[in-house]
Amino acid sequence: MLLDYLQSTRALGSMALT
């Protein structure tokens, strides 16, 4: 679902920022 996709992207973004 769209929310699932956004959540996954957000998680990857957080890892990238760390």
Buried (B, 14 or more C-beta within 10 A) or exposed (E): EEEEEEEEEEEEEEEEEE
